[in-house]
Amino acid sequence: GIAEDGYRLILNCNPHGGQEVYHIHMHLLGGRPLGPMVLS
């Protein structure tokens, strides 16, 4: 499971998170290799 292999937790909020209606939006990604992190 993802507990052994690891996971990535992504939080998006406000304009720089790509939002028009501001709220916390979270993604928990795991289950397969995810590749490098993307920073912009």
C-alpha positions in Angstrom: 0.0 0.0 0.0 0.9 3.7 0.0 2.1 3.5 3.6 5.1 1.4 2.6 5.8 2.9 -0.9 5.1 6.6 0.0 2.7 9.2 -1.3 2.5 12.9 -2.2 0.1 15.3 -0.5 -0.7 18.5 -2.5 -2.6 21.5 -1.2 -3.8 24.3 -3.4 -5.4 27.5 -2.2 -6.0 31.1 -3.4 -4.9 32.6 -6.8 -1.5 31.0 -7.0 -3.2 27.6 -6.4 -5.3 28.2 -9.5 -8.5 29.1 -7.7 -11.2 31.7 -8.2 -13.3 30.6 -5.2 -10.8 30.5 -2.3 -10.7 27.3 -0.3 -8.2 24.6 0.7 -8.1 21.8 -2.0 -6.1 18.7 -1.3 -4.9 15.8 -3.3 -3.4 12.6 -1.9 -1.5 10.8 -4.6 0.0 7.3 -4.3 -0.2 3.8 -5.7 2.4 4.2 -8.4 5.7 6.1 -9.0 4.8 9.8 -9.4 7.9 11.2 -11.1 9.7 14.4 -10.2 8.1 17.3 -8.4 6.8 20.2 -10.4 7.5 23.7 -9.1 6.3 26.8 -10.8 
